[in-house]
């Protein structure tokens, strides 16, 4: 498939590497221009591109940028065909995203993303820590393979997203509609807890929406206290231990 990836942070980089290695035609873009993309991101045949190039003539477009930057992408999606699968990997963190009133009032994060872009999206790869995503992918059928929840409304979005999650080294779990994707947002029991396909359904089902913001903010505070800043990528073991302690 022809896949465009917007964002070259921790998640975007791993997506470019794994999907390129899986044989897809991958173009990857960031906000600073193709000449600034690290050569390592392109080491499995992904190609550096502009955002316009990464959204043109694609079967799949994956958005992996801070949530508050997503409205900037709307003009690039005006001509994207309805049949293109668009996947949102973002999460809302108030301090970083400058507070979004509708999300603070309870709007589901990916429904907000969908509204900004004016088109259907699926949600995936948001509920795994970037270190786990980079290091813990396994072949299908491997013992203890981590599962990643996905949410979508259209069948094509669900099917394609689940297939791609599998190609990145993780089991895909159908977590339901986009309206229910709050169950995989920060603070939920299935968020960054590295559960298997056998364990994840119960975690998704047990999520309590009203408790997510407080749990999310507790986790952010704990990371900042341990790491000293909000930009360091925490190691997988600490992140998983903390998420399990606070969210489950």
C-alpha positions as CSV (number, residue, x, y, z in Angstrom):
1,X,0.0,0.0,0.0
2,X,0.9,3.6,-0.4
3,X,1.2,5.1,3.1
4,X,1.8,8.7,4.2
5,X,3.0,9.3,7.7
6,X,2.8,12.8,9.1
7,X,5.2,13.2,12.1
8,X,8.6,11.9,12.8
9,X,8.5,11.7,16.6
10,X,9.0,8.5,18.6
11,X,5.8,6.9,17.3
12,X,6.0,8.2,13.7
13,X,9.6,7.0,13.4
14,X,8.8,3.5,14.4
15,X,5.8,3.5,12.1
16,X,8.0,4.5,9.2
17,X,10.6,1.9,10.0
18,X,8.2,-1.1,10.5
19,X,5.8,-0.3,7.7
20,X,8.7,0.4,5.3
21,X,10.3,-3.0,6.3
22,X,6.9,-4.6,5.7
23,X,7.1,-3.6,2.0
24,X,4.8,-0.7,1.9
25,X,5.6,2.5,-0.1
26,X,6.0,4.9,2.7
27,X,6.4,8.7,2.6
28,X,7.1,10.5,5.8
29,X,6.7,14.2,6.5
30,X,7.3,16.7,9.3
31,X,6.6,20.3,9.9
32,X,10.1,21.4,9.1
33,X,10.5,20.0,5.6
34,X,11.9,16.8,4.1
35,X,15.5,17.9,4.3
36,X,15.3,17.8,8.1
37,X,14.1,14.2,8.5
38,X,16.7,12.0,10.2
39,X,18.3,9.5,7.8
40,X,17.5,6.7,10.4
41,X,13.8,7.2,9.8
42,X,14.4,6.4,6.1
43,X,16.5,3.3,6.7
44,X,13.8,0.8,5.6
45,X,13.1,2.5,2.3
46,X,10.7,5.2,3.5
47,X,11.0,8.4,1.6
48,X,11.2,12.0,3.0
49,X,8.3,14.1,1.7
50,X,6.4,17.3,2.3
51,X,3.0,17.2,4.0
52,X,1.3,17.8,0.7
53,X,3.2,14.8,-0.8
54,X,2.5,12.6,2.2
55,X,-1.3,13.2,1.8
56,X,-1.6,12.9,-2.0
57,X,-2.5,9.6,-3.7
58,X,-2.3,7.5,-0.6
59,X,-4.2,4.4,0.5
60,X,-3.5,5.2,4.1
61,X,-2.4,8.4,6.0
62,X,-1.2,8.2,9.6
63,X,-1.2,11.3,11.7
64,X,1.4,11.2,14.5
65,X,1.8,14.8,15.8
66,X,0.8,16.6,18.9
67,X,-3.0,16.8,19.0
68,X,-3.2,20.6,19.1
69,X,-1.4,20.8,15.8
70,X,-3.9,18.7,13.9
71,X,-6.2,21.6,12.8
72,X,-3.2,22.8,10.8
73,X,-3.5,19.7,8.6
74,X,-7.1,20.4,7.6
75,X,-6.2,22.1,4.2
76,X,-4.1,19.1,3.2
77,X,-7.1,16.8,3.7
78,X,-9.6,18.8,1.6
79,X,-8.8,16.7,-1.5
80,X,-8.1,13.4,0.2
81,X,-10.6,10.8,-1.2
82,X,-13.2,9.4,1.2
83,X,-11.9,5.9,0.6
84,X,-8.4,6.8,2.0
85,X,-7.9,5.3,5.5
86,X,-6.8,8.0,7.9
87,X,-5.4,6.9,11.3
88,X,-5.0,9.1,14.3
89,X,-2.3,8.2,16.9
90,X,-2.6,11.3,19.0
91,X,-3.4,11.8,22.7
92,X,-4.5,14.9,24.6
93,X,-2.3,16.3,27.2
94,X,-3.6,19.7,28.5
95,X,-0.2,21.3,29.3
96,X,1.3,20.5,25.9
97,X,-1.9,21.0,23.9
98,X,-2.8,24.4,25.5
99,X,-6.2,23.2,26.8
100,X,-8.9,22.3,24.3
101,X,-12.3,23.4,25.8
102,X,-14.4,20.7,24.0
103,X,-12.2,17.9,25.1
104,X,-12.0,19.3,28.7
105,X,-15.8,19.2,28.6
106,X,-15.7,15.5,27.7
107,X,-15.6,15.2,23.9
108,X,-13.8,12.1,22.9
109,X,-10.3,13.0,21.5
110,X,-10.6,11.3,18.2
111,X,-14.0,12.6,17.6
112,X,-12.4,16.1,18.0
113,X,-9.7,15.1,15.5
114,X,-12.4,13.8,13.0
115,X,-14.2,17.2,13.4
116,X,-11.0,19.2,12.6
117,X,-10.3,17.2,9.5
118,X,-13.9,16.9,8.3
119,X,-13.6,13.2,7.5
120,X,-13.7,9.7,9.2
121,X,-10.6,8.6,11.1
122,X,-9.6,5.4,12.9
123,X,-7.6,5.5,16.2
124,X,-4.6,3.2,16.8
125,X,-1.0,3.2,18.2
126,X,-2.0,5.8,20.8
127,X,-2.2,3.3,23.7
128,X,1.3,2.0,23.6
129,X,4.4,3.7,25.0
130,X,6.9,4.8,22.4
131,X,9.7,2.7,23.9
132,X,7.5,-0.4,24.0
133,X,6.4,0.2,20.4
134,X,10.0,0.5,19.2
135,X,11.4,-2.5,21.1
136,X,8.6,-5.0,21.9
137,X,7.1,-5.9,18.5
138,X,7.0,-9.7,17.9
139,X,5.9,-12.1,15.2
140,X,2.3,-13.2,15.1
141,X,1.7,-16.1,17.5
142,X,4.7,-15.2,19.7
143,X,4.0,-15.8,23.5
144,X,3.2,-12.7,25.3
145,X,2.7,-10.6,22.2
146,X,1.4,-7.2,23.2
147,X,-2.0,-6.1,21.9
148,X,-2.9,-2.6,20.7
149,X,-6.6,-1.4,20.7
150,X,-8.0,0.2,17.6
151,X,-11.3,2.1,17.2
152,X,-13.1,2.9,13.9
153,X,-16.6,3.4,12.5
154,X,-16.1,2.3,8.9
155,X,-15.4,-1.4,8.1
156,X,-12.6,-0.5,5.7
157,X,-10.9,1.7,8.4
158,X,-11.2,-1.1,11.0
159,X,-9.9,-3.8,8.7
160,X,-6.9,-1.9,7.3
161,X,-5.9,-0.5,10.6
162,X,-6.0,-3.9,12.3
163,X,-3.9,-5.4,9.5
164,X,-1.3,-2.6,9.8
165,X,-1.1,-3.0,13.6
166,X,-0.3,-6.6,13.0
167,X,2.5,-5.7,10.6
168,X,4.1,-3.5,13.1
169,X,4.5,-6.4,15.5
170,X,1.5,-6.3,17.7
171,X,-1.9,-8.0,18.0
172,X,-4.8,-5.7,17.1
173,X,-7.9,-5.6,19.3
174,X,-11.1,-4.2,17.9
175,X,-12.1,-1.8,20.7
176,X,-15.3,-0.7,19.0
177,X,-16.5,2.6,17.6
178,X,-14.7,6.0,17.6
179,X,-17.2,7.2,20.1
180,X,-15.9,4.5,22.5
181,X,-12.3,5.3,21.8
182,X,-12.1,7.1,25.1
183,X,-11.5,3.6,26.5
184,X,-8.0,3.8,25.1
185,X,-7.2,7.4,26.0
186,X,-4.6,8.3,28.6
187,X,-5.6,7.2,32.1
188,X,-7.5,4.1,30.9
189,X,-6.5,0.6,32.1
190,X,-5.6,-0.3,28.5
191,X,-3.3,2.7,28.0
192,X,0.4,2.0,28.0
193,X,0.0,-1.1,30.2
194,X,1.4,-3.6,27.6
195,X,-1.3,-6.2,27.9
196,X,-1.8,-9.3,25.7
197,X,-4.8,-10.0,23.5
198,X,-6.2,-12.2,26.3
199,X,-5.8,-9.4,28.9
200,X,-6.8,-6.3,26.9
201,X,-10.5,-6.8,26.5
202,X,-11.2,-6.8,30.2
203,X,-9.1,-3.7,30.6
204,X,-11.0,-1.9,27.8
205,X,-14.3,-2.9,29.3
206,X,-13.4,-1.7,32.8
207,X,-12.5,1.9,31.8
208,X,-14.4,4.6,33.7
209,X,-14.5,7.8,31.7
210,X,-14.8,10.2,34.6
211,X,-11.6,8.9,36.2
212,X,-9.3,9.3,33.1
213,X,-8.3,13.0,33.4
214,X,-7.1,12.7,37.0
215,X,-5.2,9.5,36.4
216,X,-3.6,11.0,33.3
217,X,-2.5,14.0,35.2
218,X,-1.1,11.9,38.0
219,X,1.0,10.0,35.5
220,X,2.3,13.2,33.9
221,X,3.3,14.5,37.3
222,X,5.1,11.3,38.1
223,X,7.0,11.3,34.9
224,X,8.1,14.8,35.3
225,X,9.2,14.2,38.9
226,X,11.3,11.2,37.8
227,X,12.7,12.6,34.6
228,X,13.0,16.3,35.4
229,X,11.3,17.5,32.2
230,X,8.4,16.8,29.9
231,X,10.4,15.8,26.8
232,X,12.5,12.8,27.7
233,X,11.2,9.5,26.4
234,X,10.7,7.3,29.5
235,X,12.1,3.7,29.4
236,X,9.5,1.1,28.8
237,X,9.8,-0.7,32.1
238,X,9.2,2.4,34.2
239,X,6.4,3.6,32.0
240,X,4.5,0.3,32.1
241,X,4.9,-0.1,35.8
242,X,3.6,3.4,36.4
243,X,0.7,3.0,34.0
244,X,-0.3,-0.3,35.6
245,X,-0.1,1.2,39.1
246,X,-2.2,4.3,38.3
247,X,-4.6,3.1,35.6
248,X,-5.5,-0.5,36.4
